[in-house]
């Protein structure tokens, strides 16, 4: 996964084209590094799953 591809996925989450996106344990650090640089970072919620996977969703209200 490159940064451009990750940005595309995050934009699709933001725009509602995707309701959620599953990230594997191996992809997690790459996605997180791109995500934390975004201005709307706090609108993304990551839900940890078994085996290190994370499901990301976009929420309208920024988390605290």
C-alpha positions in Angstrom: 0.0 0.0 0.0 1.3 3.4 -0.9 0.3 6.8 0.6 -1.8 7.7 -2.5 -3.9 4.5 -2.3 -4.4 5.0 1.5 -5.5 8.6 0.9 -8.0 7.4 -1.7 -9.5 4.9 0.8 -9.7 7.6 3.5 -11.5 10.0 1.2 -14.0 7.3 0.2 -14.7 6.8 3.9 -15.1 10.5 4.4 -17.4 10.9 1.4 -19.6 7.9 2.3 -18.5 5.8 -0.7 -17.3 3.2 1.9 -19.0 2.6 5.2 -15.9 0.9 6.7 -12.5 -0.4 5.7 -10.7 -3.4 7.1 -6.9 -3.0 7.7 -4.7 -6.0 8.3 -2.1 -6.1 11.0 0.6 -5.8 8.3 -1.0 -2.7 6.8 -1.9 -1.0 10.1 1.3 1.1 10.6 1.2 2.4 7.0 -2.4 3.4 7.2 -2.0 5.0 10.7 1.1 7.1 9.5 -1.0 8.6 6.7 -4.1 9.0 8.9 -2.5 10.9 11.7 -1.3 13.6 9.3 -4.8 14.4 8.1 -6.6 17.5 9.4 -9.8 15.4 10.0 -7.9 12.6 11.9 -10.3 12.7 14.8 -13.3 11.9 12.6 -11.9 8.4 11.9 -12.7 5.6 14.4 -10.6 2.5 14.4 -12.1 -0.6 16.0 -9.6 -3.3 16.9 -10.4 -6.9 15.9 -8.8 -10.2 16.6 -5.4 -11.0 15.1 -4.4 -7.3 15.0 -6.8 -6.2 12.3 -8.6 -2.8 12.6 -11.9 -1.6 11.0 -11.9 2.1 10.3 -15.1 4.1 10.0 -15.7 7.8 9.4 -17.8 9.6 12.0 -19.5 13.0 11.6 -18.7 14.3 15.1 -15.0 14.4 16.0 -14.0 12.3 18.9 -12.3 13.9 21.9 
